């Protein structure tokens, strides 16, 4: 690597996925050097970040080597053993979010307990060991079964309609340290997410609530901003800001919420940039990726407000077309106003391989445009 100008901030990112990849553009603008620890030199982020090392997120030696080369360590995902993070902190390494907060993104049971004890709204839930305990949980079927650790994008979550289904699900082994949880099936009007950026000295900003749509546990589209029906946007933002402060989160926090007749109910937390915030790259004055870098470096945070009335983001999921670039001519010629992001990933069925963003005024028109482009990339349509 060439010599860097004196004082160049260096940020290490554990994980080489698309979140690390999309952090590179604001890093270039800010004069920040990223160093990514990826599973492979072919990973999404490895393709665009010159300073990279190959190593697993559970490899203490590889993570230690990364930490020795940077000013601060952060994450592309939450799947780093807490013991490794705690060891870095004990040696004075700046790691954000820290272990005290990260545990609540890694362990859903710990998160539910902590938030409920602090007075935040969570679904009815309990830890269970047998399907009979699921049956006895005093809410009607269907019920939600979860593994307390290791799940993402719908993995580790099952909707069960009967004792027999619960028994079948629970016949599978859980990962180390995980327990079974049962939750009520929340009756919601819509799912929303609120993102917060928070720095070590306590400055925090909230992005406006957005509406998210999930299919098979995977977010397929986001509309920003989107007013909750049960509370004001300001109240939703205050809830997310309160959670970030309560848990001591540094960096980006995404709070996924159910919007119900009785108010907002917390679903999940993510302590990193998040799919619900990809719209902010073009749609906000400061993207979630830039604010994450600013936060972990303890720099003043940027303006999270939208640039236009509405932004729509639709994910591109893997389909039958292996070479996504063949779709560019059609999509770009048909709609020059779209912004297209591809992640450099091998196409696999249902895998997030990119996204499309449209900005403007009319939500329905924007959704039509972005969905058409995504469908063309996915091979759903060919015209």
For each residue, the residues with C-beta under 8 A, 3 or more apart:
1: 4 50 51
2:
3:
4: 1 8 10 33
5: 8 31
6:
7:
8: 4 5 31 32 33
9: 30 31 32 33 71 72 297
10: 4 32 33 34 35 69 70 71 72
11: 27 32 33 34 35 70 71 72 73 74 293 296 297
12: 34 35 36 37 66 67 69 70 72 73 74
13: 16 20 23 34 35 36 37 45 73 74 75 76
14: 37 57 63 66 73 74 75 76 77 80
15: 19 20 36 37 38 45 57 75 76 77 79
16: 13 20 21 36 37 38 39 40 43 44 45 46 52 76
17: 20 21 43 44 45 76 77 343
18: 21 22 44 45 343 345 352
19: 15 22 23 76 77 272 273 289
20: 13 15 16 17 23 24 34 36 38 44 45 49 76
21: 16 17 18 24 44 45 47 48 49 343 344
22: 18 19 25 273 278 281 289 341
23: 13 19 20 26 27 34 45 273 289 292 293
24: 20 21 27 28 34 45 48 49
25: 22 28 29 281 289
26: 23 29 30 32 287 289 290 293
27: 11 23 24 30 32 33 34 293
28: 24 25 31 32
29: 25 26 290
30: 9 26 27 290 293 294
31: 5 8 9 28
32: 8 9 10 11 26 27 28 293 297
33: 4 8 9 10 11 27 51
34: 10 11 12 13 20 23 24 27 49 51
35: 10 11 12 13 49 51 52 53 66 69 70
36: 12 13 15 16 20 43 45 46 49 51 52 53 76
37: 12 13 14 15 16 52 53 54 55 57 62 63 66
38: 15 16 20 41 43 45 46 52 53 54 55
39: 16 43 54 55 56 57
40: 16 43 46 54
41: 38 46 52 54
42: 46 47
43: 16 17 36 38 39 40 46 47
44: 16 17 18 20 21 47 343 344 345
45: 13 15 16 17 18 20 21 23 24 36 38 48 49 52 76
46: 16 36 38 40 41 42 43 49 52
47: 21 42 43 44 344
48: 21 24 45 344
49: 20 21 24 34 35 36 45 46 52
50: 1
51: 1 33 34 35 36 69
52: 16 35 36 37 38 41 45 46 49
53: 35 36 37 38 62 65 66
54: 37 38 39 40 41 62
55: 37 38 39 59 61 62 63 65 66
56: 39 59 62
57: 14 15 37 39 63 77 79 80
58: 79 80 81 84
59: 55 56 62 63
60: 63 64 81 84 87
61: 55 64 65
62: 37 53 54 55 56 59 65 66
63: 14 37 55 57 59 60 66 67 73 80 84 88
64: 60 61 67 68 88
65: 53 55 61 62 68 69
66: 12 14 35 37 53 55 62 63 69 70 73
67: 12 63 64 70 73 88 93 95
68: 64 65
69: 10 12 35 51 65 66
70: 10 11 12 35 66 67 73
71: 9 10 11 94 297
72: 9 10 11 12 94 95 96 296 297
73: 11 12 13 14 63 66 67 70 88 93 94 95 96
74: 11 12 13 14 95 96 97 251 272 292 296
75: 13 14 15 78 80 97 102 271 272
76: 13 14 15 16 17 19 20 36 45 272
77: 14 15 17 19 57 80 152 272
78: 75 102 105 106 270 271 272
79: 15 57 58 106 150
80: 14 57 58 63 75 77 84 85 102
81: 58 60 84 85
82: 85 86 99 102 103 106
83: 86 87
84: 58 60 63 80 81 87 88
85: 80 81 82 88 89 95 98 99 102
86: 82 83 89 90 99
87: 60 83 84 90 91
88: 63 64 67 73 84 85 91 93 95
89: 85 86 92 93 95 98 99
90: 86 87
91: 87 88
92: 89
93: 67 73 88 89
94: 71 72 73 296
95: 67 72 73 74 85 88 89 98 99
96: 72 73 74 200 250 251 295 296
97: 74 75 101 102 105 248 249 250 251 253 271
98: 85 89 95 101 102 248 250
99: 82 85 86 89 95 102 103
100: 103 247 248
101: 97 98 104 105 247 248 249 250 271
102: 75 78 80 82 85 97 98 99 105 106 271
103: 82 99 100 106 107 110
104: 101 107 110 111 114 115 247 269 271
105: 78 97 101 102 111 269 270 271
106: 78 79 82 102 103 110 149
107: 103 104 110 111 148 149 177
108: 111 112 146 147 148 149 151 181 268
109: 112 113 127 148 179 181
110: 103 104 106 107 113 114 148
111: 104 105 107 108 114 115 269
112: 108 109 115 116 122 125 181
113: 109 110 116 117
114: 104 110 111 117 118 246 247
115: 104 111 112 118 120 122 243 246 266
116: 112 113 119 120 122
117: 113 114
118: 114 115 246
119: 116
120: 115 116 239 242 243 246 266
121: 263 264 265 266
122: 112 115 116 125 265 266
123: 144 183 184 186 258 265 266 267
124: 139 183 184
125: 112 122 181 182 183 184
126: 133 137 181 182
127: 109 148 179 180 181
128: 133 134 137 180 181 182
129: 133 179 180
130: 133 134 170
131: 134 135 163 166 167 170
132: 135 136 163
133: 126 128 129 130 136 137 182
134: 128 130 131 137 143 145 160 163 166 170 180 182
135: 131 132 163 166
136: 132 133
137: 126 128 133 134 143 182
138:
139: 124 143 184 185
140: 143 185
141: 160 161 162
142: 159 160 161 185
143: 134 137 139 140 159 160 166 182 183 184 185
144: 123 157 158 159 160 182 183 184 185
145: 134 157 158 159 160 166 169 170 180 181 182
146: 108 151 156 157 158 180 181 182 183
147: 108 150 151 156 157 174 175 178 179 180 181
148: 107 108 109 110 127 174 178 179 180 181
149: 106 107 108 156 174 175 177 178
150: 79 147 155 156 174 175 178
151: 108 146 147 154 155 156 157
152: 77 155 156
153: 217 218 219 352
154: 151 157 214 216 217 218
155: 150 151 152 217
156: 146 147 149 150 151 152
157: 144 145 146 147 151 154 217
158: 144 145 146 165 169
159: 142 143 144 145 185
160: 134 141 142 143 144 145 165 166 169
161: 141 142 165
162: 141 165 166
163: 131 132 134 135 166 167
164: 167 168
165: 158 160 161 162 168 169
166: 131 134 135 143 145 160 162 163 169 170
167: 131 163 164 170 171
168: 164 165 171
169: 145 158 160 165 166 172
170: 130 131 134 145 166 167 180
171: 167 168
172: 169
173:
174: 147 148 149 150 178 179 180
175: 147 149 150 178
176:
177: 107 149
178: 147 148 149 150 174 175
179: 109 127 129 147 148 174
180: 127 128 129 134 145 146 147 148 170 174
181: 108 109 112 125 126 127 128 145 146 147 148
182: 125 126 128 133 134 137 143 144 145 146
183: 123 124 125 143 144 146 186
184: 123 124 125 139 143 144
185: 139 140 142 143 144 159
186: 123 183 258 260 265 267
187: 260 261
188: 191 258 259 260 265
189: 229 230 259 260 261
190: 211 226 228 229 259
191: 188 211 212 213 214 256 257 258 259 267
192: 209 210 211 212 226 228 236 256 257 259 264
193: 209 210 212 222 254 255 256 257 274 276 277
194: 206 207 208 209 210 236 237 239 240 254 255 257
195: 206 207 240 252 253 254 255 274 276 277 280 288 304
196: 204 205 206 207 237 240 241 243 244 249 252 253 255
197: 204 205 251 252 253 288 291 292 294 295 301 304
198: 202 203 204 244 245 249 250 251 253 295
199: 202 203 204 250 294 295 296 298 299 301
200: 96 250 298
201: 298
202: 198 199 245
203: 198 199 300 301
204: 196 197 198 199 241 244 245 301
205: 196 197 291 301 302 303 304
206: 194 195 196 237 238 240 241 304
207: 194 195 196 210 224 237 277 280 284 288 304
208: 194 224 225 226 233 237 304 305 306
209: 192 193 194 225 226 227 228 233 236 237 257
210: 192 193 194 207 222 223 224 225 226 276 277 279
211: 190 191 192 222 223 224 226
212: 191 192 193 219 221 222 256 275 276
213: 191 219 220 221 222
214: 154 191 217 218 219 220
215: 218 220
216: 154 350
217: 153 154 155 157 214
218: 153 154 214 215 315 317 350 352
219: 153 212 213 214 222 275 276 315
220: 213 214 215 314 315 317
221: 212 213 312 313 314 315 367 370 371
222: 193 210 211 212 213 219 275 276 278 279 312 313 314
223: 210 211 226 310 311 312 363 367
224: 207 208 210 211 279 280 283 306 310 311 312 313
225: 208 209 210 233 306 310
226: 190 192 208 209 210 211 223
227: 209 232 233
228: 190 192 209 231 232 233 235 236 257 259 264
229: 189 190 259
230: 189 259 260 261 262 263 264
231: 228 235 236 263 264
232: 227 228 235 236
233: 208 209 225 227 228 236 237
234: 237 238
235: 228 231 232 238 239 264
236: 192 194 209 228 231 232 233 239 240 257 264
237: 194 196 206 207 208 209 233 234 240 241
238: 206 234 235 241 242
239: 120 194 235 236 242 243 255 257 264
240: 194 195 196 206 236 237 243 244 253 255
241: 196 204 206 237 238 244 245
242: 120 238 239 245 246
243: 115 120 196 239 240 246 247 249 253 255 266 269
244: 196 198 204 240 241 247 249 253
245: 198 202 204 241 242 248
246: 114 115 118 120 242 243
247: 100 101 104 114 243 244 253
248: 97 98 100 101 245
249: 97 101 196 198 243 244 253 271
250: 96 97 98 101 198 199 200 295 296
251: 74 96 97 197 198 271 272 292 295 296
252: 195 196 197 271 272 273 274 277 288 291 292 295
253: 97 195 196 197 198 240 243 244 247 249 269 270 271
254: 193 194 195 269 270 271 272 273 274 276 277
255: 193 194 195 196 239 240 243 266 269
256: 191 192 193 212 266 267 268 269 270 276
257: 191 192 193 194 209 228 236 239 264 265 266 267
258: 123 186 188 191 264 265 266 267
259: 188 189 190 191 192 228 229 230 264
260: 186 187 188 189 230 263 264 265
261: 187 189 230
262: 230 265
263: 121 230 231 260
264: 121 192 228 230 231 235 236 239 257 258 259 260
265: 121 122 123 186 188 257 258 260 262
266: 115 120 121 122 123 243 255 256 257 258 269
267: 123 186 191 256 257 258
268: 108 256
269: 104 105 111 243 253 254 255 256 266
270: 78 105 253 254 256 274
271: 75 78 97 101 102 104 105 249 251 252 253 254
272: 19 74 75 76 77 78 251 252 254 292
273: 19 22 23 252 254 277 288 289 292
274: 193 195 252 254 270 277 288
275: 212 219 222 278 315 352
276: 193 195 210 212 219 222 254 256
277: 193 195 207 210 252 254 273 274 280 287 288
278: 22 222 275 281 288 313 341 355 357
279: 210 222 224 282 283 284 311 312 313 357
280: 195 207 224 277 283 284 286 287 288 289 304 311
281: 22 25 278 284 287 288 289 339 341 357
282: 279 307 311 339 357 359
283: 224 279 280 306 307 308 311 313 357 359
284: 207 279 280 281 287 288 303 304 305 306 307 311
285: 302 303 304 305 306 307
286: 280 290 291 294 301 302 303 304
287: 26 277 280 281 284 290 291
288: 195 197 207 252 273 274 277 278 280 281 284 291 292
289: 19 22 23 25 26 273 280 281 292 293
290: 26 29 30 286 287 293 294 302
291: 197 205 252 286 287 288 294 295 301 302 304
292: 23 74 197 251 252 272 273 288 289 295 296
293: 11 23 26 27 30 32 289 290 296 297 299
294: 30 197 199 286 290 291 297 299 300 301 302
295: 96 197 198 199 250 251 252 291 292 298 299 301
296: 11 72 74 94 96 199 250 251 292 293
297: 9 11 32 71 72 293 294
298: 199 200 201 295
299: 199 293 294 295
300: 203 294
301: 197 199 203 204 205 286 291 294 295 304
302: 205 285 286 290 291 294
303: 205 284 285 286
304: 195 197 205 206 207 208 280 284 285 286 291 301
305: 208 284 285
306: 208 224 225 283 284 285 309 310 311
307: 282 283 284 285 359
308: 283 311 359 360 361
309: 306 360 361
310: 223 224 225 306 359 360 361 362 363 366
311: 223 224 279 280 282 283 284 306 308 357 358 359 366
312: 221 222 223 224 279 357 358 359 363 366 367 369 370
313: 221 222 224 278 279 283 355 356 357 370
314: 220 221 222 355 356 367 370 371 373 374
315: 218 219 220 221 275 352 354 355 374
316: 324 342 352 353 354 355 356 374 377 378
317: 218 220 349 350 351 352 353 374 378
318: 347 348 349 350 351 352 353 378
319: 347 349 377 378 379 380
320: 379
321: 324 326 327 347 377 378 379
322: 347
323: 326
324: 316 321 327 342 347 353 354 377
325: 328 342
326: 321 323 329
327: 321 324 330 331 376 377
328: 325 331 332 340
329: 326 332 333
330: 327 333 334 376
331: 327 328 334 335 338 340 356 373 376 377
332: 328 329 335 336 338 340
333: 329 330 336
334: 330 331 372 373
335: 331 332 338 358 369 372 373
336: 332 333
337: 358 359 360 369
338: 331 332 335 356 357 358 369 370 373
339: 281 282 356 357 358 359
340: 328 331 332 354 356 373
341: 22 278 281 354 355 356 357
342: 316 324 325 353 354
343: 17 18 21 44 352 353 354
344: 21 44 47 48
345: 18 44 351 352 353
346:
347: 318 319 321 322 324 351 353
348: 318 351
349: 317 318 319
350: 216 218 317 318
351: 317 318 345 347 348
352: 18 153 218 275 315 316 317 318 343 345 355
353: 316 317 318 324 342 343 345 347 377
354: 315 316 324 340 341 342 343 377
355: 278 313 314 315 316 341 352 374
356: 313 314 316 331 338 339 340 341 370 373 374 377
357: 278 279 281 282 283 311 312 313 338 339 341 370
358: 311 312 335 337 338 339 366 367 369 370
359: 282 283 307 308 310 311 312 337 339 366
360: 308 309 310 337 365 366
361: 308 309 310
362: 310 365 366
363: 223 310 312 366 367
364: 367 368
365: 360 362 368 369
366: 310 311 312 358 359 360 362 363 369 370
367: 221 223 312 314 358 363 364 370 371
368: 364 365 371 372
369: 312 335 337 338 358 365 366 372 373
370: 221 312 313 314 338 356 357 358 366 367 373 374
371: 221 314 367 368 374 375
372: 334 335 368 369 375 376 381
373: 314 331 334 335 338 340 356 369 370 376 377
374: 314 315 316 317 355 356 370 371 377 378
375: 371 372 378 380 381
376: 327 330 331 372 373 379 380 381 382
377: 316 319 321 324 327 331 353 354 356 373 374
378: 316 317 318 319 321 374 375
379: 319 320 321 376 382
380: 319 375 376
381: 372 375 376
382: 376 379
383:
